[in-house]
Every structure is written in structure tokens, then in C-alpha cells.
Amino acid sequence: MALLAGCFGGASSNDVRNSPLFSKQAPSASRDLVRKRTVMSGAVTIAAPKGYCVDVSSLRDQASGAFVPLGACAALTRNAADPSPRTPAFLVASVSAQPAGAVTAKGDPDAQMAQARRFLESTTGRAALSRSGDADTVTVLDLKAASGVVKVLTRDSSGNRPQSLSDTTWRAFLPVGDKLVVASVTGFTEHPLSPRNGLSQLNKFIVAIEKANP
């Protein structure tokens, strides 16, 4: 349980309401589009899938962990000529130290899924996936595990997210060296993501991160 708590912890996002994606804050200049960013003293590189850029205005990089939000490049710059995915979403990569023993189930997808399911059925697990830390706000809609990566789709009724964001989020938990990366994809209320589309975008995000960290 402690192992899975460490893996799933950090799923709650930082406050990004001052980001150009959610406010009238001055956007980044188009010439400053950032497609990847290395964090935690070079330990992990977070790369954007096609159409996305790093929101450097909300990025946090500290010794204890990193928080890397990404949005459609055109949304960050407010320049329609810049890249954008067909159906935009809000992406986040959170990076932290990998819990001791986290690799124990990596080579056994069935054991990994069983561990994840037990954790997500617990109050502690659902609280870890809640933006407000309240297990009662979270409903697990889907859960998958393959190749050492756990993916979970949740609905979170917490009220502390930007109003333009959907209440459903796909998350993937993948080890990169001695770090754990939690990659998430959340749709916008004005541009809803189907579960299939959200999973597709999550998979592209995972591929981009894996390619950036060979």
C-alpha cells in the first residue's frame, strides 16, 4: 500500500489558473515555443506530443519534484498560426523520486494490475487521485496496465479546478530511471474528449516522454 501510495501520490495538479490557458495573462512570444524541458537536474526530459508546447509560465522544478504543464501551442501564444492538436487538451507531467521497491511488479503486468486495483479501491488511493484530497470526489472509470505503465481514467467532482476543465482525467504512471513520471490528459468542457480520444492522446504523451528518455 505504501508503495502504491508513492506511485499515485502527486496526481493532484498545482494551481494553474494564472496560466495563459486559463487566464488573460500575457502569452509567451511565438518564437519562444518550448517543445521539451529537462527537469530535476537533468534526470528527466518531458517532451510534448505533436501540437503541444510546455507552459513555462506555470512550470515548477524543485529538488523534491517537478510539475510541467503543457497546452496547445496556439492556445499558449494566442497565435492561430502556431501548432495545435485537432482536439486540444490540458496535459501535465509530474516528476518525483520513484518509491523504493516500485520496480517489484514491473515485469509482471497481472501483479501490477492487482496492486493498482487494490490501491484504487481503497480510500487512500482515491484520495491520492483527488484534486482536493477527498476520496469521495473520485470515481475510477477504467484501469489498464501494460509494459510497466499503469493507466487510469477517473472522474473527480472536486470544485478547485479551472471551470473550463473537464472532470475526467486519464493518467499514466511510468518509471524513468530512478524517477516516477505521472502523465495526465484532461479535456476542456468546450472541447470534450471521449475516453478513447483521451487515451489516444495519453499514449502519444507517453511515447514522447519515452523517446526523450532513451
Long-range contacts (C-beta under 8 A, 24 or more apart in sequence): 1-118, 1-119, 1-122, 1-124, 2-99, 3-99, 3-100, 3-101, 3-102, 3-104, 3-115, 4-115, 4-116, 4-118, 4-119, 4-125, 5-99, 5-119, 5-124, 5-125, 5-128, 6-98, 6-99, 6-102, 6-180, 7-98, 7-99, 7-102, 7-150, 7-173, 7-180, 8-119, 8-120, 8-125, 8-128, 8-129, 8-173, 8-182, 9-96, 9-128, 10-65, 10-94, 10-96, 10-180, 10-182, 11-94, 11-128, 11-129, 11-171, 11-182, 11-184, 12-128, 12-129, 12-130, 12-131, 12-132, 12-133, 13-67, 13-69, 13-92, 13-94, 13-131, 13-161, 13-184, 14-58, 14-60, 14-67, 14-69, 16-55, 16-58, 16-69, 16-90, 16-162, 17-162, 18-57, 18-58, 19-55, 19-57, 19-58, 19-69, 19-71, 20-55, 20-57, 20-71, 20-75, 20-76, 20-77, 20-78, 21-55, 21-69, 21-71, 21-75, 21-76, 21-90, 22-162, 22-164, 25-57, 27-76, 27-77, 27-78, 27-79, 28-56, 28-57, 28-76, 28-77, 29-77, 30-77, 30-79, 30-81, 30-82, 32-56, 33-73, 33-76, 33-77, 33-82, 33-83, 36-212, 37-61, 37-68, 39-66, 39-68, 39-95, 40-65, 40-66, 40-95, 40-179, 43-95, 43-176, 43-177, 43-178, 43-179, 44-95, 44-176, 44-177, 44-179, 44-181, 44-213, 45-209, 45-212, 45-213, 46-70, 46-93, 46-95, 46-181, 46-209, 46-212, 47-208, 47-209, 47-211, 47-212, 48-91, 48-208, 49-85, 49-91, 49-201, 49-204, 49-205, 49-207, 49-208, 50-83, 50-85, 50-204, 51-83, 51-84, 51-85, 51-86, 51-88, 52-83, 52-85, 52-91, 53-82, 53-83, 64-96, 64-97, 65-94, 65-95, 65-96, 65-97, 66-93, 66-94, 66-95, 66-96, 67-92, 67-93, 67-94, 67-95, 68-92, 68-93, 68-94, 68-95, 85-201, 87-187, 87-191, 87-193, 87-197, 87-201, 88-188, 88-191, 89-185, 89-186, 89-187, 89-188, 89-191, 89-193, 89-198, 89-201, 90-165, 90-185, 90-186, 90-187, 90-188, 91-183, 91-184, 91-185, 91-186, 91-201, 91-205, 92-182, 92-183, 92-184, 92-186, 93-181, 93-182, 93-183, 93-184, 93-205, 93-209, 94-181, 94-182, 94-184, 95-176, 95-179, 95-180, 95-181, 95-182, 96-179, 96-180, 96-182, 97-178, 97-179, 97-180, 98-175, 98-178, 98-179, 98-180, 99-180, 102-175, 102-180, 103-175, 106-148, 106-175, 107-148, 109-145, 109-146, 109-147, 112-145, 112-148, 112-150, 113-143, 113-144, 113-145, 113-150, 116-143, 116-145, 116-150, 116-152, 117-143, 120-152, 129-154, 129-156, 129-171, 130-156, 130-158, 131-156, 131-158, 131-160, 131-161, 132-158, 132-159, 132-160, 134-158, 141-168, 141-195, 142-195, 148-174, 148-175, 149-173, 149-174, 149-206, 151-199, 151-202, 153-195, 153-198, 153-199, 163-189, 164-188, 164-189, 164-190, 165-189, 166-192, 166-193, 168-193, 168-195, 168-198, 170-195, 170-198, 170-199, 170-201, 170-202, 171-202, 172-202, 172-205, 172-206, 174-206, 174-209, 174-210, 176-209, 176-213, 177-213, 181-209, 183-209
